[in-house]
């Protein structure tokens, strides 16, 4: 295996798992543009580039490995 392959293999493995990653944003204020209100203290979960869930921060427990 060449040095180039040794360098690219971990990057390709990371890129394979990236689409399944989740991003948790806690204690944010969400702007509801339809109702024209601000919703404070929310936790937003983003999966595959889309908002997957949004709940009050007090009700949602963020996983330790997030």
PDB file of N, CA, C and O in Angstrom:
ATOM      1  N   UNK A   1       0.846  -1.170   0.000  1.00  0.00           N
ATOM      2  CA  UNK A   1       0.000   0.000   0.000  1.00  0.00           C
ATOM      3  C   UNK A   1       0.896   1.239   0.000  1.00  0.00           C
ATOM      4  O   UNK A   1       1.859   1.325   0.762  1.00  0.00           O
ATOM      5  N   UNK A   2       0.568   2.174  -0.850  1.00  0.00           N
ATOM      6  CA  UNK A   2       1.381   3.382  -0.932  1.00  0.00           C
ATOM      7  C   UNK A   2       1.007   4.363   0.164  1.00  0.00           C
ATOM      8  O   UNK A   2      -0.018   4.209   0.829  1.00  0.00           O
ATOM      9  N   UNK A   3       1.847   5.371   0.346  1.00  0.00           N
ATOM     10  CA  UNK A   3       1.571   6.410   1.353  1.00  0.00           C
ATOM     11  C   UNK A   3       0.277   7.149   1.020  1.00  0.00           C
ATOM     12  O   UNK A   3      -0.465   7.545   1.918  1.00  0.00           O
ATOM     13  N   UNK A   4       0.014   7.331  -0.249  1.00  0.00           N
ATOM     14  CA  UNK A   4      -1.212   8.018  -0.669  1.00  0.00           C
ATOM     15  C   UNK A   4      -2.436   7.212  -0.220  1.00  0.00           C
ATOM     16  O   UNK A   4      -3.396   7.781   0.299  1.00  0.00           O
ATOM     17  N   UNK A   5      -2.402   5.899  -0.417  1.00  0.00           N
ATOM     18  CA  UNK A   5      -3.512   5.046   0.003  1.00  0.00           C
ATOM     19  C   UNK A   5      -3.674   5.044   1.521  1.00  0.00           C
ATOM     20  O   UNK A   5      -4.796   5.051   2.027  1.00  0.00           O
ATOM     21  N   UNK A   6      -2.555   5.034   2.248  1.00  0.00           N
ATOM     22  CA  UNK A   6      -2.624   5.068   3.703  1.00  0.00           C
ATOM     23  C   UNK A   6      -3.263   6.365   4.197  1.00  0.00           C
ATOM     24  O   UNK A   6      -3.956   6.368   5.215  1.00  0.00           O
ATOM     25  N   UNK A   7      -3.039   7.432   3.502  1.00  0.00           N
ATOM     26  CA  UNK A   7      -3.615   8.718   3.874  1.00  0.00           C
ATOM     27  C   UNK A   7      -5.084   8.802   3.472  1.00  0.00           C
ATOM     28  O   UNK A   7      -5.888   9.332   4.239  1.00  0.00           O
ATOM     29  N   UNK A   8      -5.455   8.310   2.324  1.00  0.00           N
ATOM     30  CA  UNK A   8      -6.822   8.432   1.825  1.00  0.00           C
ATOM     31  C   UNK A   8      -7.802   7.460   2.463  1.00  0.00           C
ATOM     32  O   UNK A   8      -8.991   7.765   2.548  1.00  0.00           O
ATOM     33  N   UNK A   9      -7.343   6.309   2.909  1.00  0.00           N
ATOM     34  CA  UNK A   9      -8.249   5.312   3.485  1.00  0.00           C
ATOM     35  C   UNK A   9      -9.017   5.846   4.694  1.00  0.00           C
ATOM     36  O   UNK A   9     -10.239   5.705   4.721  1.00  0.00           O
ATOM     37  N   UNK A  10      -8.374   6.450   5.692  1.00  0.00           N
ATOM     38  CA  UNK A  10      -9.157   6.980   6.825  1.00  0.00           C
ATOM     39  C   UNK A  10     -10.120   8.091   6.412  1.00  0.00           C
ATOM     40  O   UNK A  10     -11.214   8.201   6.967  1.00  0.00           O
ATOM     41  N   UNK A  11      -9.728   8.900   5.457  1.00  0.00           N
ATOM     42  CA  UNK A  11     -10.603   9.975   4.991  1.00  0.00           C
ATOM     43  C   UNK A  11     -11.840   9.395   4.321  1.00  0.00           C
ATOM     44  O   UNK A  11     -12.947   9.884   4.544  1.00  0.00           O
ATOM     45  N   UNK A  12     -11.673   8.382   3.520  1.00  0.00           N
ATOM     46  CA  UNK A  12     -12.811   7.752   2.854  1.00  0.00           C
ATOM     47  C   UNK A  12     -13.729   7.066   3.860  1.00  0.00           C
ATOM     48  O   UNK A  12     -14.951   7.112   3.715  1.00  0.00           O
ATOM     49  N   UNK A  13     -13.156   6.436   4.871  1.00  0.00           N
ATOM     50  CA  UNK A  13     -13.972   5.801   5.905  1.00  0.00           C
ATOM     51  C   UNK A  13     -14.769   6.846   6.677  1.00  0.00           C
ATOM     52  O   UNK A  13     -15.945   6.630   6.971  1.00  0.00           O
ATOM     53  N   UNK A  14     -14.153   7.962   7.005  1.00  0.00           N
ATOM     54  CA  UNK A  14     -14.855   9.037   7.701  1.00  0.00           C
ATOM     55  C   UNK A  14     -15.964   9.592   6.823  1.00  0.00           C
ATOM     56  O   UNK A  14     -17.065   9.846   7.311  1.00  0.00           O
ATOM     57  N   UNK A  15     -15.699   9.784   5.553  1.00  0.00           N
ATOM     58  CA  UNK A  15     -16.700  10.325   4.631  1.00  0.00           C
ATOM     59  C   UNK A  15     -17.884   9.375   4.479  1.00  0.00           C
ATOM     60  O   UNK A  15     -19.007   9.818   4.237  1.00  0.00           O
ATOM     61  N   UNK A  16     -17.644   8.091   4.616  1.00  0.00           N
ATOM     62  CA  UNK A  16     -18.720   7.109   4.523  1.00  0.00           C
ATOM     63  C   UNK A  16     -19.696   7.252   5.676  1.00  0.00           C
ATOM     64  O   UNK A  16     -20.903   7.105   5.481  1.00  0.00           O
ATOM     65  N   UNK A  17     -19.206   7.533   6.860  1.00  0.00           N
ATOM     66  CA  UNK A  17     -20.059   7.643   8.038  1.00  0.00           C
ATOM     67  C   UNK A  17     -20.640   9.036   8.228  1.00  0.00           C
ATOM     68  O   UNK A  17     -21.606   9.185   8.977  1.00  0.00           O
ATOM     69  N   UNK A  18     -20.110  10.031   7.601  1.00  0.00           N
ATOM     70  CA  UNK A  18     -20.559  11.409   7.778  1.00  0.00           C
ATOM     71  C   UNK A  18     -22.043  11.616   7.499  1.00  0.00           C
ATOM     72  O   UNK A  18     -22.692  12.323   8.271  1.00  0.00           O
ATOM     73  N   UNK A  19     -22.624  11.041   6.440  1.00  0.00           N
ATOM     74  CA  UNK A  19     -24.044  11.288   6.186  1.00  0.00           C
ATOM     75  C   UNK A  19     -24.965  10.791   7.301  1.00  0.00           C
ATOM     76  O   UNK A  19     -26.111  11.233   7.387  1.00  0.00           O
ATOM     77  N   UNK A  20     -24.496   9.895   8.143  1.00  0.00           N
ATOM     78  CA  UNK A  20     -25.328   9.370   9.211  1.00  0.00           C
ATOM     79  C   UNK A  20     -25.143  10.135  10.523  1.00  0.00           C
ATOM     80  O   UNK A  20     -25.733   9.776  11.542  1.00  0.00           O
ATOM     81  N   UNK A  21     -24.335  11.176  10.495  1.00  0.00           N
ATOM     82  CA  UNK A  21     -24.057  11.940  11.704  1.00  0.00           C
ATOM     83  C   UNK A  21     -25.249  12.815  12.072  1.00  0.00           C
ATOM     84  O   UNK A  21     -26.038  13.222  11.219  1.00  0.00           O
ATOM     85  N   UNK A  22     -25.351  13.086  13.353  1.00  0.00           N
ATOM     86  CA  UNK A  22     -26.371  13.997  13.847  1.00  0.00           C
ATOM     87  C   UNK A  22     -25.689  15.171  14.520  1.00  0.00           C
ATOM     88  O   UNK A  22     -24.626  15.024  15.123  1.00  0.00           O
ATOM     89  N   UNK A  23     -26.301  16.324  14.414  1.00  0.00           N
ATOM     90  CA  UNK A  23     -25.838  17.518  15.095  1.00  0.00           C
ATOM     91  C   UNK A  23     -26.919  17.948  16.063  1.00  0.00           C
ATOM     92  O   UNK A  23     -28.085  18.075  15.688  1.00  0.00           O
ATOM     93  N   UNK A  24     -26.534  18.173  17.314  1.00  0.00           N
ATOM     94  CA  UNK A  24     -27.459  18.609  18.355  1.00  0.00           C
ATOM     95  C   UNK A  24     -27.106  20.042  18.711  1.00  0.00           C
ATOM     96  O   UNK A  24     -25.967  20.324  19.084  1.00  0.00           O
ATOM     97  N   UNK A  25     -28.059  20.943  18.601  1.00  0.00           N
ATOM     98  CA  UNK A  25     -27.859  22.341  18.971  1.00  0.00           C
ATOM     99  C   UNK A  25     -28.786  22.606  20.155  1.00  0.00           C
ATOM    100  O   UNK A  25     -30.005  22.476  20.042  1.00  0.00           O
ATOM    101  N   UNK A  26     -28.199  22.977  21.284  1.00  0.00           N
ATOM    102  CA  UNK A  26     -28.988  23.116  22.501  1.00  0.00           C
ATOM    103  C   UNK A  26     -29.137  24.571  22.921  1.00  0.00           C
ATOM    104  O   UNK A  26     -28.315  25.428  22.595  1.00  0.00           O
ATOM    105  N   UNK A  27     -30.221  24.819  23.660  1.00  0.00           N
ATOM    106  CA  UNK A  27     -30.499  26.131  24.242  1.00  0.00           C
ATOM    107  C   UNK A  27     -30.476  27.259  23.214  1.00  0.00           C
ATOM    108  O   UNK A  27     -29.816  28.280  23.409  1.00  0.00           O
ATOM    109  N   UNK A  28     -31.201  27.060  22.125  1.00  0.00           N
ATOM    110  CA  UNK A  28     -31.272  28.080  21.079  1.00  0.00           C
ATOM    111  C   UNK A  28     -32.689  28.639  20.996  1.00  0.00           C
ATOM    112  O   UNK A  28     -33.646  28.021  21.461  1.00  0.00           O
ATOM    113  N   UNK A  29     -32.799  29.801  20.403  1.00  0.00           N
ATOM    114  CA  UNK A  29     -34.099  30.390  20.125  1.00  0.00           C
ATOM    115  C   UNK A  29     -34.405  30.157  18.660  1.00  0.00           C
ATOM    116  O   UNK A  29     -33.628  30.534  17.783  1.00  0.00           O
ATOM    117  N   UNK A  30     -35.543  29.533  18.400  1.00  0.00           N
ATOM    118  CA  UNK A  30     -35.953  29.200  17.038  1.00  0.00           C
ATOM    119  C   UNK A  30     -36.969  30.235  16.574  1.00  0.00           C
ATOM    120  O   UNK A  30     -37.884  30.591  17.318  1.00  0.00           O
ATOM    121  N   UNK A  31     -36.811  30.713  15.358  1.00  0.00           N
ATOM    122  CA  UNK A  31     -37.750  31.676  14.788  1.00  0.00           C
ATOM    123  C   UNK A  31     -38.786  30.937  13.953  1.00  0.00           C
ATOM    124  O   UNK A  31     -38.446  30.336  12.934  1.00  0.00           O
ATOM    125  N   UNK A  32     -40.041  30.975  14.374  1.00  0.00           N
ATOM    126  CA  UNK A  32     -41.146  30.406  13.602  1.00  0.00           C
ATOM    127  C   UNK A  32     -41.626  31.511  12.661  1.00  0.00           C
ATOM    128  O   UNK A  32     -42.332  32.429  13.078  1.00  0.00           O
ATOM    129  N   UNK A  33     -41.242  31.413  11.409  1.00  0.00           N
ATOM    130  CA  UNK A  33     -41.539  32.489  10.457  1.00  0.00           C
ATOM    131  C   UNK A  33     -43.004  32.498  10.033  1.00  0.00           C
ATOM    132  O   UNK A  33     -43.516  33.539   9.621  1.00  0.00           O
ATOM    133  N   UNK A  34     -43.681  31.371  10.124  1.00  0.00           N
ATOM    134  CA  UNK A  34     -45.096  31.338   9.752  1.00  0.00           C
ATOM    135  C   UNK A  34     -45.960  32.038  10.801  1.00  0.00           C
ATOM    136  O   UNK A  34     -46.859  32.807  10.459  1.00  0.00           O
ATOM    137  N   UNK A  35     -45.684  31.768  12.081  1.00  0.00           N
ATOM    138  CA  UNK A  35     -46.467  32.368  13.163  1.00  0.00           C
ATOM    139  C   UNK A  35     -45.858  33.683  13.655  1.00  0.00           C
ATOM    140  O   UNK A  35     -46.452  34.388  14.471  1.00  0.00           O
ATOM    141  N   UNK A  36     -44.669  33.999  13.150  1.00  0.00           N
ATOM    142  CA  UNK A  36     -43.936  35.208  13.513  1.00  0.00           C
ATOM    143  C   UNK A  36     -43.722  35.312  15.022  1.00  0.00           C
ATOM    144  O   UNK A  36     -44.000  36.341  15.639  1.00  0.00           O
ATOM    145  N   UNK A  37     -43.215  34.208  15.605  1.00  0.00           N
ATOM    146  CA  UNK A  37     -42.882  34.176  17.031  1.00  0.00           C
ATOM    147  C   UNK A  37     -41.497  33.564  17.219  1.00  0.00           C
ATOM    148  O   UNK A  37     -41.006  32.823  16.368  1.00  0.00           O
ATOM    149  N   UNK A  38     -40.882  33.892  18.349  1.00  0.00           N
ATOM    150  CA  UNK A  38     -39.614  33.288  18.731  1.00  0.00           C
ATOM    151  C   UNK A  38     -39.893  32.240  19.800  1.00  0.00           C
ATOM    152  O   UNK A  38     -40.651  32.485  20.738  1.00  0.00           O
ATOM    153  N   UNK A  39     -39.274  31.069  19.653  1.00  0.00           N
ATOM    154  CA  UNK A  39     -39.452  29.971  20.598  1.00  0.00           C
ATOM    155  C   UNK A  39     -38.104  29.771  21.305  1.00  0.00           C
ATOM    156  O   UNK A  39     -37.179  29.204  20.722  1.00  0.00           O
ATOM    157  N   UNK A  40     -37.989  30.237  22.560  1.00  0.00           N
ATOM    158  CA  UNK A  40     -36.695  30.154  23.256  1.00  0.00           C
ATOM    159  C   UNK A  40     -36.417  28.782  23.859  1.00  0.00           C
ATOM    160  O   UNK A  40     -37.311  27.947  23.997  1.00  0.00           O
ATOM    161  N   UNK A  41     -35.148  28.573  24.214  1.00  0.00           N
ATOM    162  CA  UNK A  41     -34.682  27.380  24.942  1.00  0.00           C
ATOM    163  C   UNK A  41     -35.074  26.068  24.277  1.00  0.00           C
ATOM    164  O   UNK A  41     -35.686  25.208  24.911  1.00  0.00           O
ATOM    165  N   UNK A  42     -34.730  25.912  23.024  1.00  0.00           N
ATOM    166  CA  UNK A  42     -35.036  24.698  22.273  1.00  0.00           C
ATOM    167  C   UNK A  42     -33.763  23.897  22.017  1.00  0.00           C
ATOM    168  O   UNK A  42     -32.660  24.443  22.001  1.00  0.00           O
ATOM    169  N   UNK A  43     -33.936  22.597  21.818  1.00  0.00           N
ATOM    170  CA  UNK A  43     -32.868  21.727  21.326  1.00  0.00           C
ATOM    171  C   UNK A  43     -33.283  21.262  19.939  1.00  0.00           C
ATOM    172  O   UNK A  43     -34.388  20.752  19.750  1.00  0.00           O
ATOM    173  N   UNK A  44     -32.392  21.442  18.970  1.00  0.00           N
ATOM    174  CA  UNK A  44     -32.668  21.087  17.578  1.00  0.00           C
ATOM    175  C   UNK A  44     -31.720  19.966  17.172  1.00  0.00           C
ATOM    176  O   UNK A  44     -30.514  20.049  17.404  1.00  0.00           O
ATOM    177  N   UNK A  45     -32.273  18.911  16.561  1.00  0.00           N
ATOM    178  CA  UNK A  45     -31.474  17.782  16.088  1.00  0.00           C
ATOM    179  C   UNK A  45     -31.472  17.822  14.560  1.00  0.00           C
ATOM    180  O   UNK A  45     -32.526  17.869  13.926  1.00  0.00           O
ATOM    181  N   UNK A  46     -30.273  17.804  13.984  1.00  0.00           N
ATOM    182  CA  UNK A  46     -30.124  17.823  12.523  1.00  0.00           C
ATOM    183  C   UNK A  46     -29.531  16.492  12.087  1.00  0.00           C
ATOM    184  O   UNK A  46     -28.467  16.096  12.561  1.00  0.00           O
ATOM    185  N   UNK A  47     -30.220  15.800  11.183  1.00  0.00           N
ATOM    186  CA  UNK A  47     -29.753  14.523  10.633  1.00  0.00           C
ATOM    187  C   UNK A  47     -29.768  14.614   9.117  1.00  0.00           C
ATOM    188  O   UNK A  47     -30.759  15.029   8.517  1.00  0.00           O
ATOM    189  N   UNK A  48     -28.684  14.230   8.521  1.00  0.00           N
ATOM    190  CA  UNK A  48     -28.561  14.237   7.053  1.00  0.00           C
ATOM    191  C   UNK A  48     -28.907  15.590   6.460  1.00  0.00           C
ATOM    192  O   UNK A  48     -29.504  15.669   5.386  1.00  0.00           O
ATOM    193  N   UNK A  49     -28.532  16.662   7.163  1.00  0.00           N
ATOM    194  CA  UNK A  49     -28.731  18.005   6.641  1.00  0.00           C
ATOM    195  C   UNK A  49     -30.132  18.557   6.812  1.00  0.00           C
ATOM    196  O   UNK A  49     -30.420  19.650   6.325  1.00  0.00           O
ATOM    197  N   UNK A  50     -31.018  17.828   7.496  1.00  0.00           N
ATOM    198  CA  UNK A  50     -32.397  18.277   7.700  1.00  0.00           C
ATOM    199  C   UNK A  50     -32.720  18.297   9.194  1.00  0.00           C
ATOM    200  O   UNK A  50     -32.163  17.516   9.966  1.00  0.00           O
ATOM    201  N   UNK A  51     -33.614  19.186   9.592  1.00  0.00           N
ATOM    202  CA  UNK A  51     -34.055  19.204  10.976  1.00  0.00           C
ATOM    203  C   UNK A  51     -34.900  17.964  11.216  1.00  0.00           C
ATOM    204  O   UNK A  51     -35.943  17.779  10.588  1.00  0.00           O
ATOM    205  N   UNK A  52     -34.440  17.114  12.133  1.00  0.00           N
ATOM    206  CA  UNK A  52     -35.129  15.862  12.412  1.00  0.00           C
ATOM    207  C   UNK A  52     -36.045  15.980  13.622  1.00  0.00           C
ATOM    208  O   UNK A  52     -37.055  15.282  13.706  1.00  0.00           O
ATOM    209  N   UNK A  53     -35.694  16.870  14.571  1.00  0.00           N
ATOM    210  CA  UNK A  53     -36.491  16.998  15.782  1.00  0.00           C
ATOM    211  C   UNK A  53     -36.206  18.350  16.415  1.00  0.00           C
ATOM    212  O   UNK A  53     -35.124  18.913  16.253  1.00  0.00           O
ATOM    213  N   UNK A  54     -37.192  18.859  17.138  1.00  0.00           N
ATOM    214  CA  UNK A  54     -37.031  20.095  17.895  1.00  0.00           C
ATOM    215  C   UNK A  54     -37.967  20.021  19.089  1.00  0.00           C
ATOM    216  O   UNK A  54     -39.172  19.827  18.933  1.00  0.00           O
ATOM    217  N   UNK A  55     -37.404  20.178  20.292  1.00  0.00           N
ATOM    218  CA  UNK A  55     -38.189  20.123  21.512  1.00  0.00           C
ATOM    219  C   UNK A  55     -37.595  21.096  22.520  1.00  0.00           C
ATOM    220  O   UNK A  55     -36.456  21.539  22.370  1.00  0.00           O
ATOM    221  N   UNK A  56     -38.376  21.427  23.552  1.00  0.00           N
ATOM    222  CA  UNK A  56     -37.808  22.261  24.613  1.00  0.00           C
ATOM    223  C   UNK A  56     -36.565  21.598  25.203  1.00  0.00           C
ATOM    224  O   UNK A  56     -36.533  20.381  25.391  1.00  0.00           O
ATOM    225  N   UNK A  57     -35.551  22.399  25.491  1.00  0.00           N
ATOM    226  CA  UNK A  57     -34.281  21.868  25.986  1.00  0.00           C
ATOM    227  C   UNK A  57     -34.459  21.062  27.265  1.00  0.00           C
ATOM    228  O   UNK A  57     -33.724  20.102  27.496  1.00  0.00           O
ATOM    229  N   UNK A  58     -35.415  21.434  28.089  1.00  0.00           N
ATOM    230  CA  UNK A  58     -35.644  20.712  29.351  1.00  0.00           C
ATOM    231  C   UNK A  58     -36.180  19.304  29.128  1.00  0.00           C
ATOM    232  O   UNK A  58     -35.976  18.429  29.969  1.00  0.00           O
ATOM    233  N   UNK A  59     -36.863  19.070  28.007  1.00  0.00           N
ATOM    234  CA  UNK A  59     -37.472  17.767  27.737  1.00  0.00           C
ATOM    235  C   UNK A  59     -36.566  16.814  26.969  1.00  0.00           C
ATOM    236  O   UNK A  59     -36.813  15.608  26.959  1.00  0.00           O
ATOM    237  N   UNK A  60     -35.524  17.328  26.328  1.00  0.00           N
ATOM    238  CA  UNK A  60     -34.692  16.485  25.462  1.00  0.00           C
ATOM    239  C   UNK A  60     -33.312  16.295  26.087  1.00  0.00           C
ATOM    240  O   UNK A  60     -32.627  17.263  26.417  1.00  0.00           O
ATOM    241  N   UNK A  61     -32.919  15.039  26.241  1.00  0.00           N
ATOM    242  CA  UNK A  61     -31.606  14.729  26.777  1.00  0.00           C
ATOM    243  C   UNK A  61     -30.667  14.410  25.620  1.00  0.00           C
ATOM    244  O   UNK A  61     -30.930  13.521  24.810  1.00  0.00           O
ATOM    245  N   UNK A  62     -29.576  15.150  25.562  1.00  0.00           N
ATOM    246  CA  UNK A  62     -28.583  14.951  24.507  1.00  0.00           C
ATOM    247  C   UNK A  62     -27.727  13.730  24.877  1.00  0.00           C
ATOM    248  O   UNK A  62     -27.221  13.652  25.997  1.00  0.00           O
ATOM    249  N   UNK A  63     -27.561  12.778  23.945  1.00  0.00           N
ATOM    250  CA  UNK A  63     -26.727  11.608  24.237  1.00  0.00           C
ATOM    251  C   UNK A  63     -25.288  12.017  24.578  1.00  0.00           C
ATOM    252  O   UNK A  63     -24.786  13.014  24.057  1.00  0.00           O
ATOM    253  N   UNK A  64     -24.639  11.265  25.433  1.00  0.00           N
ATOM    254  CA  UNK A  64     -23.282  11.586  25.846  1.00  0.00           C
ATOM    255  C   UNK A  64     -22.296  11.533  24.696  1.00  0.00           C
ATOM    256  O   UNK A  64     -21.309  12.269  24.710  1.00  0.00           O
ATOM    257  N   UNK A  65     -22.524  10.694  23.707  1.00  0.00           N
ATOM    258  CA  UNK A  65     -21.602  10.563  22.584  1.00  0.00           C
ATOM    259  C   UNK A  65     -21.916  11.520  21.442  1.00  0.00           C
ATOM    260  O   UNK A  65     -21.334  11.409  20.363  1.00  0.00           O
ATOM    261  N   UNK A  66     -22.829  12.458  21.668  1.00  0.00           N
ATOM    262  CA  UNK A  66     -23.193  13.419  20.611  1.00  0.00           C
ATOM    263  C   UNK A  66     -22.169  14.523  20.538  1.00  0.00           C
ATOM    264  O   UNK A  66     -22.295  15.429  19.713  1.00  0.00           O
TER     265      UNK A  66
END
